[in-house]
């Protein structure tokens, strides 16, 4: 399984039947706050591709907020399991496509660039970057 993309947004949902993703305000990568430290909820959407042989295998997804200092963990990680299935419209021989939406608690203790690290079964798969000011 591999991460195709991860986006922070104002609102995100996925339709389980079609796999279509609805995103409002997607791609948020800069936010301003009046005071620090700050904690606030932020919707996200993740899309994955996987070989047909990996369908129905449970994977643990972990989102970790990182601060301006290298590898600095800020706030609490969000972790959940997914077990993607091949939908009724899946074309045999093609990779499976799976999207998940949710809300993560973003945290910033100091100004500067922050990121959300995305891991699949403990291995980093990508990140969403943002900057607080």
Secondary structure as GFF3:
##gff-version 3
##sequence-region A 1 133
A	DSSP	beta_strand	2	9	.	.	.	ID=ss1
A	DSSP	beta_strand	11	14	.	.	.	ID=ss2
A	DSSP	beta_strand	21	24	.	.	.	ID=ss3
A	DSSP	beta_strand	30	31	.	.	.	ID=ss4
A	DSSP	beta_strand	38	50	.	.	.	ID=ss5
A	DSSP	three_ten_helix	52	54	.	.	.	ID=ss6
A	DSSP	beta_strand	59	66	.	.	.	ID=ss7
A	DSSP	beta_strand	78	82	.	.	.	ID=ss8
A	DSSP	beta_strand	96	108	.	.	.	ID=ss9
A	DSSP	beta_strand	112	120	.	.	.	ID=ss10
A	DSSP	beta_strand	123	132	.	.	.	ID=ss11
###
